[in-house]
């Protein structure tokens, strides 16, 4: 009897299961995080997200706390970004405003995603003239220079 014909006994089996390694994902992460610019950008985004989540706890002063005697102070240890014309701490206002900025960006991206997926589904389902109207609409939008739209 050869080894190919020999029956496999329970003691011969290897019960350790290892999922296949995803070398593509590991290679992508290595390529992305190989650049110092990318690492810096990810760190900045992480700081902004942390400020948005924990902004109320991190802000040393209230966002609208008026302190007239300390108006228009330059940056100093008490006020890292200085104060404005009403004596409000600019650093505290920036930290607390990060939450609003992140919320607005998430809501706008979510709404745009819902609209675009809906338009794509309609165009793909009905095809022909619906697809043609959608493409001509995009051609009209792309015909305008970006700077002209930004100035309007």
C-alpha positions in Angstrom: 0.0 0.0 0.0 1.4 3.4 -1.0 1.1 6.5 1.1 -1.5 7.9 -1.4 -3.7 4.9 -0.8 -3.2 4.7 3.0 -6.3 5.7 5.0 -5.9 8.9 7.0 -6.3 8.3 10.7 -7.5 11.0 13.1 -4.0 11.4 14.5 -2.5 12.1 11.1 -4.7 15.1 10.5 -3.4 18.6 11.1 -6.2 20.4 13.0 -4.7 23.8 13.0 -6.6 26.0 10.6 -4.8 29.1 9.3 -6.7 31.4 7.0 -4.9 32.4 3.8 -2.7 35.4 4.3 -3.7 38.5 2.5 -0.4 39.7 1.1 -2.1 42.3 -1.1 -3.5 44.1 2.0 -0.2 44.0 3.8 1.6 45.2 0.7 -0.9 48.1 0.3 -0.5 49.2 3.9 3.3 49.0 3.7 3.3 51.1 0.5 0.9 53.7 2.0 2.7 54.1 5.3 6.1 54.0 3.7 5.8 57.7 2.9 6.4 60.2 5.7 3.9 62.6 4.2 1.2 60.0 4.4 2.1 59.3 8.0 1.9 63.0 8.8 -1.4 63.3 7.0 -2.9 60.4 8.9 -1.7 61.9 12.2 -3.3 65.3 11.4 -6.6 63.6 10.5 -6.5 61.6 13.7 -5.8 64.7 15.8 -8.8 66.5 14.2 -11.1 63.6 14.8 -9.9 63.3 18.4 -10.6 67.0 18.9 -14.0 66.6 17.4 -14.9 63.7 19.7 -13.3 65.0 22.9 -13.4 68.8 22.2 -15.5 69.8 25.2 -13.1 68.0 27.5 -9.9 69.4 25.8 -11.0 73.1 25.6 -9.4 75.0 28.5 -12.1 77.8 28.2 -15.7 78.0 27.0 -16.2 78.8 23.3 -18.3 81.9 24.0 -16.7 82.9 27.4 -16.2 86.7 27.1 -13.3 88.2 29.0 -12.9 91.9 28.0 -9.7 92.6 30.1 -7.9 89.9 28.1 -9.0 91.0 24.6 -6.6 90.8 21.7 -3.9 89.0 23.6 -1.1 87.4 21.5 -0.3 83.7 21.9 0.9 82.9 25.4 0.9 80.0 27.8 -2.6 80.9 29.0 -4.0 81.3 25.5 -2.1 79.2 23.0 -3.7 80.9 19.9 -4.3 84.2 21.7 -7.7 85.9 22.2 -10.1 87.7 19.9 -11.6 91.2 20.2 -14.0 90.0 23.0 -11.3 88.2 25.0 -12.5 84.7 23.9 -9.8 82.0 23.7 -9.2 81.2 20.1 -7.7 77.8 20.8 -10.9 76.7 22.6 -13.0 78.0 19.8 -11.0 76.1 17.2 -11.2 72.8 19.2 -15.0 73.1 19.7 -15.5 74.1 16.0 -13.8 70.9 14.9 -16.9 68.9 15.9 -19.1 71.1 13.7 -16.6 70.7 10.8 -16.5 67.0 11.0 -20.3 66.7 11.3 -20.9 68.9 8.3 -18.4 66.9 6.2 -19.9 63.6 7.2 -23.4 64.7 6.5 -22.5 66.2 3.1 -20.6 63.2 2.0 -23.4 60.9 3.1 -26.1 62.9 1.2 -23.9 63.1 -1.9 -23.3 59.3 -1.7 -27.1 58.6 -1.4 -27.9 60.9 -4.3 -25.2 59.6 -6.6 -26.0 55.9 -5.9 -29.7 56.6 -6.6 -28.9 58.3 -9.9 -26.5 55.5 -10.8 -29.1 52.8 -10.0 -31.8 54.6 -12.1 -29.4 55.0 -15.0 -28.3 51.4 -14.9 -31.8 50.0 -14.5 -33.6 52.1 -17.2 -30.6 52.5 -19.5 -30.7 54.1 -22.9 -32.3 57.6 -22.7 -32.0 57.9 -18.9 -28.3 57.1 -19.2 -28.0 59.5 -22.1 -29.7 62.4 -20.2 -27.5 61.7 -17.2 -24.3 61.8 -19.3 -25.3 65.0 -21.1 -26.0 66.6 -17.7 -22.5 65.6 -16.5 -21.0 67.0 -19.7 -22.7 70.4 -19.0 -21.4 70.4 -15.4 -17.9 69.5 -16.5 -18.0 72.2 -19.2 -17.8 75.0 -16.6 -14.4 75.8 -15.2 -14.0 74.9 -11.5 -12.7 78.4 -10.6 -15.7 80.0 -12.2 -18.0 77.9 -10.0 -15.9 78.6 -7.0 -16.2 82.3 -7.5 -20.0 82.2 -7.8 
